[in-house]
Amino acid sequence: MERIISMKDYLKVSGKIAIVTGSAHGIGRGVAMGLASYGVKVMICDINDKDGLKVKEEILAAGGEAEYCHFDAFSSESINHLAKETVRLFGGIDILVNNVGGGLPSKGFEAISDEEWDRIIRFNLSSTFYMCRAAFPYMKEKNAGKIVNISSGYAIGGGDYCAHYASAKAGIIGLTTSLAKEMAPYNINVNVIPVPTTDTPMVHITNTPEMIQEEVNLTPLGRIAVPEDIANTVLFLVSESANYVTGQIVAPNGGKRMLV
């Protein structure tokens, strides 16, 4: 007799505990909402307390479990506090999604100041490293864990006037593949998603309508991504169905080639 398996049975994430950084808006919010809809207990964290708390309330109203913690990606003290607070409130850390990051188009690389360079590297790459380091002891103790780092298509294909951002996001890919090897003995999977242009409030700040349409034209599936596309990829990577997937670059990009 054919066995019918539900998505919850396939993914087996219900009851797991997740941190999603930068989860007040956009992709982070989409990931947090998606995980919660499958029974994951989610720690919402962001620098924007008002909107972060709103996401928490949305999850609770939908019948999910969530808590909120203020989070400053530039502060290793804040990052360590987040990990400890998650363990205090939920009892552990099973899943870490390093989503926080960003950077507005700046200027030609020769005009990027030392301060601008350092800020973008810290915001994107250093915060991902510090967060992985903070969560690792709790995953190591359980001998299990799933980490998904959010990078960017710019990490692979480059981008105009964002050498610092592209470099930071490329560094996240190198960090991911290195940590996948170091954490494998402890049954911790580490993967990276180089997100394409995604329909979030930020993309409409950093891109003109003409630029967005150009992305649509270059994408075989005929649209840019939405946060749910990224959330669905994260959901698979943190599930038991991805237990043999680690150190991989997984790109939900609608068929667009980012490496040319």
C-alpha positions as CSV (number, residue, x, y, z in Angstrom):
1,M,0.0,0.0,0.0
2,E,1.3,3.4,-0.9
3,R,2.2,5.5,2.1
4,I,1.2,9.1,2.1
5,I,3.7,11.3,4.1
6,S,2.7,14.8,5.3
7,M,5.1,17.7,4.9
8,K,5.5,17.8,8.7
9,D,6.4,14.1,8.8
10,Y,8.9,14.7,5.9
11,L,10.6,17.7,7.4
12,K,10.5,16.7,11.1
13,V,11.2,20.1,12.5
14,S,8.3,20.5,14.9
15,G,9.5,21.3,18.4
16,K,13.0,22.4,17.2
17,I,14.4,25.7,18.5
18,A,15.6,28.3,16.0
19,I,17.3,31.7,16.0
20,V,16.6,33.8,13.0
21,T,18.7,37.0,13.0
22,G,17.3,40.2,11.4
23,S,13.8,38.8,11.5
24,A,11.7,41.9,11.8
25,H,11.3,42.4,8.1
26,G,11.8,41.0,4.6
27,I,13.6,37.6,4.2
28,G,14.2,37.2,8.0
29,R,10.5,37.7,8.7
30,G,9.5,35.3,6.0
31,V,11.9,32.6,7.3
32,A,10.7,33.1,10.9
33,M,7.0,32.8,9.9
34,G,7.7,29.8,7.7
35,L,9.6,27.9,10.4
36,A,6.9,28.7,13.0
37,S,4.2,27.4,10.7
38,Y,5.8,24.0,10.9
39,G,6.0,24.0,14.6
40,V,9.5,25.4,15.2
41,K,10.0,27.5,18.3
42,V,11.4,30.8,16.9
43,M,13.6,33.4,18.6
44,I,12.9,36.7,16.7
45,C,15.7,39.1,17.0
46,D,16.4,42.5,15.5
47,I,17.7,46.0,16.2
48,N,14.1,47.2,15.5
49,D,12.2,46.2,18.6
50,K,8.8,47.5,17.6
51,D,8.7,45.5,14.3
52,G,10.4,42.5,15.8
53,L,7.8,42.3,18.6
54,K,5.1,42.6,15.9
55,V,6.5,39.5,14.1
56,K,6.5,37.6,17.5
57,E,2.8,38.6,18.0
58,E,1.9,37.5,14.4
59,I,3.4,34.0,15.1
60,L,1.6,33.7,18.5
61,A,-1.7,34.8,16.9
62,A,-1.3,32.0,14.3
63,G,-0.8,29.4,17.0
64,G,3.0,29.2,16.9
65,E,5.7,29.7,19.5
66,A,8.0,32.7,19.5
67,E,10.0,35.0,21.8
68,Y,11.8,38.2,21.0
69,C,15.3,39.5,21.9
70,H,16.9,42.8,21.0
71,F,19.9,42.1,18.7
72,D,22.7,44.4,17.6
73,A,24.8,42.7,14.9
74,F,27.8,45.0,15.6
75,S,28.1,43.8,19.2
76,S,29.6,40.4,20.1
77,E,28.2,41.0,23.6
78,S,24.6,41.3,22.2
79,I,25.2,38.2,20.1
80,N,26.3,36.2,23.1
81,H,23.4,37.4,25.1
82,L,21.0,36.3,22.3
83,A,22.3,32.8,22.4
84,K,22.1,32.6,26.2
85,E,18.6,34.1,26.2
86,T,17.4,31.6,23.7
87,V,18.7,28.7,25.8
88,R,17.1,30.3,28.9
89,L,13.7,30.7,27.3
90,F,13.5,27.6,25.1
91,G,16.1,25.2,26.5
92,G,18.6,25.0,23.7
93,I,19.5,25.9,20.1
94,D,18.8,23.5,17.2
95,I,18.7,25.8,14.3
96,L,20.5,29.1,13.5
97,V,19.6,31.2,10.4
98,N,22.1,34.0,10.0
99,N,20.0,36.4,8.0
100,V,21.1,39.8,9.3
101,G,23.1,41.9,6.9
102,G,22.9,44.4,4.1
103,G,24.5,47.4,2.6
104,L,23.3,50.2,0.2
105,P,25.1,50.7,-3.1
106,S,27.9,53.0,-2.4
107,K,30.6,54.2,-4.9
108,G,33.5,52.9,-6.9
109,F,35.8,50.7,-4.8
110,E,38.6,53.4,-4.8
111,A,36.2,55.8,-3.0
112,I,35.2,53.4,-0.3
113,S,36.6,54.6,3.0
114,D,38.2,52.4,5.6
115,E,35.2,53.0,7.9
116,E,32.7,52.0,5.2
117,W,34.7,48.9,4.4
118,D,34.9,47.9,8.1
119,R,31.3,48.6,8.8
120,I,30.0,46.4,5.9
121,I,32.4,43.6,6.7
122,R,31.3,43.6,10.4
123,F,27.6,43.9,9.6
124,N,27.6,40.9,7.2
125,L,30.6,38.7,7.7
126,S,31.8,39.3,11.3
127,S,28.3,39.1,12.7
128,T,27.7,35.7,11.0
129,F,31.0,34.4,12.4
130,Y,30.2,35.7,15.9
131,M,26.7,34.2,15.8
132,C,28.0,30.8,14.7
133,R,30.6,30.9,17.5
134,A,28.0,31.8,20.1
135,A,25.6,29.0,19.1
136,F,28.1,26.3,18.5
137,P,28.6,25.1,22.2
138,Y,24.9,24.5,22.6
139,M,24.7,22.5,19.3
140,K,27.9,20.6,20.2
141,E,26.4,19.6,23.5
142,K,23.4,18.1,21.8
143,N,25.6,16.6,19.0
144,A,23.2,18.0,16.5
145,G,22.4,21.3,14.8
146,K,21.6,23.1,11.5
147,I,23.0,26.4,10.4
148,V,22.0,28.3,7.3
149,N,23.9,31.4,6.4
150,I,22.3,33.9,4.1
151,S,24.7,35.3,1.5
152,S,24.0,37.1,-1.8
153,G,24.2,36.5,-5.5
154,Y,26.7,39.3,-5.5
155,A,29.1,36.9,-3.7
156,I,29.2,34.8,-6.9
157,G,28.6,37.2,-9.8
158,G,29.9,40.5,-8.3
159,G,28.0,43.8,-8.5
160,D,28.5,47.4,-9.4
161,Y,29.5,49.8,-6.7
162,C,29.3,47.3,-3.9
163,A,32.8,45.8,-3.6
164,H,32.6,45.8,0.2
165,Y,29.2,44.1,0.3
166,A,30.1,41.5,-2.4
167,S,33.3,40.7,-0.5
168,A,31.6,40.3,2.8
169,K,28.9,38.0,1.3
170,A,31.6,36.0,-0.5
171,G,33.4,35.6,2.8
172,I,30.2,34.1,4.2
173,I,30.5,31.3,1.6
174,G,34.1,30.6,2.6
175,L,33.1,30.7,6.3
176,T,30.2,28.2,5.6
177,T,32.4,25.6,3.8
178,S,35.0,25.8,6.5
179,L,32.6,25.5,9.4
180,A,30.9,22.6,7.6
181,K,34.1,20.7,7.9
182,E,34.9,21.7,11.4
183,M,31.4,21.0,12.7
184,A,30.7,17.8,10.9
185,P,32.2,15.6,13.7
186,Y,29.4,17.0,16.0
187,N,26.6,16.3,13.5
188,I,26.1,19.9,12.7
189,N,25.2,20.8,9.1
190,V,26.2,24.2,7.7
191,N,24.9,25.5,4.4
192,V,24.6,28.9,2.6
193,I,22.0,30.5,0.4
194,P,23.2,33.2,-1.9
195,V,19.8,35.0,-2.2
196,P,18.9,36.6,-5.5
197,T,17.0,39.9,-5.9
198,T,14.1,39.4,-3.5
199,D,10.8,41.4,-3.3
200,T,11.3,43.1,0.1
201,P,11.0,46.7,1.2
202,M,14.8,47.1,1.0
203,V,15.0,46.0,-2.6
204,H,12.8,48.9,-3.6
205,I,15.0,51.3,-1.8
206,T,18.3,50.0,-3.4
207,N,16.9,49.4,-6.9
208,T,15.0,51.5,-9.4
209,P,11.9,49.9,-11.1
210,E,14.1,49.6,-14.3
211,M,16.7,47.6,-12.4
212,I,14.1,45.3,-10.9
213,Q,12.6,44.7,-14.4
214,E,16.1,43.9,-15.7
215,E,16.4,41.2,-13.1
216,V,13.0,39.8,-14.1
217,N,14.1,39.8,-17.7
218,L,17.3,37.9,-16.8
219,T,15.4,35.2,-14.8
220,P,14.1,32.2,-16.7
221,L,11.1,31.9,-14.4
222,G,10.1,35.4,-15.2
223,R,10.0,37.0,-11.7
224,I,12.2,38.0,-8.8
225,A,12.1,36.0,-5.7
226,V,9.7,36.5,-2.8
227,P,10.7,35.9,0.9
228,E,8.7,32.6,0.9
229,D,11.0,31.2,-1.8
230,I,14.0,31.7,0.5
231,A,12.0,30.5,3.5
232,N,11.1,27.2,1.8
233,T,14.8,26.6,1.0
234,V,15.8,27.3,4.6
235,L,13.0,24.9,5.8
236,F,14.4,22.1,3.7
237,L,18.0,22.7,4.8
238,V,17.2,22.7,8.5
239,S,15.0,19.6,8.3
240,E,16.0,16.0,8.9
241,S,15.5,15.4,5.1
242,A,18.7,17.4,4.6
243,N,20.8,15.5,7.2
244,Y,23.3,14.5,4.4
245,V,23.6,18.1,3.0
246,T,26.4,20.2,4.4
247,G,28.9,22.7,3.1
248,Q,26.7,23.4,0.1
249,I,25.8,26.6,-1.8
250,V,22.0,26.3,-2.4
251,A,20.7,29.0,-4.8
252,P,16.9,29.4,-5.2
253,N,17.3,31.9,-8.1
254,G,14.6,31.1,-10.6
255,G,17.2,29.7,-13.0
256,K,19.3,32.8,-13.3
257,R,23.0,32.1,-13.8
258,M,24.9,34.2,-11.3
259,L,28.4,33.0,-12.3
260,V,29.3,34.3,-15.8
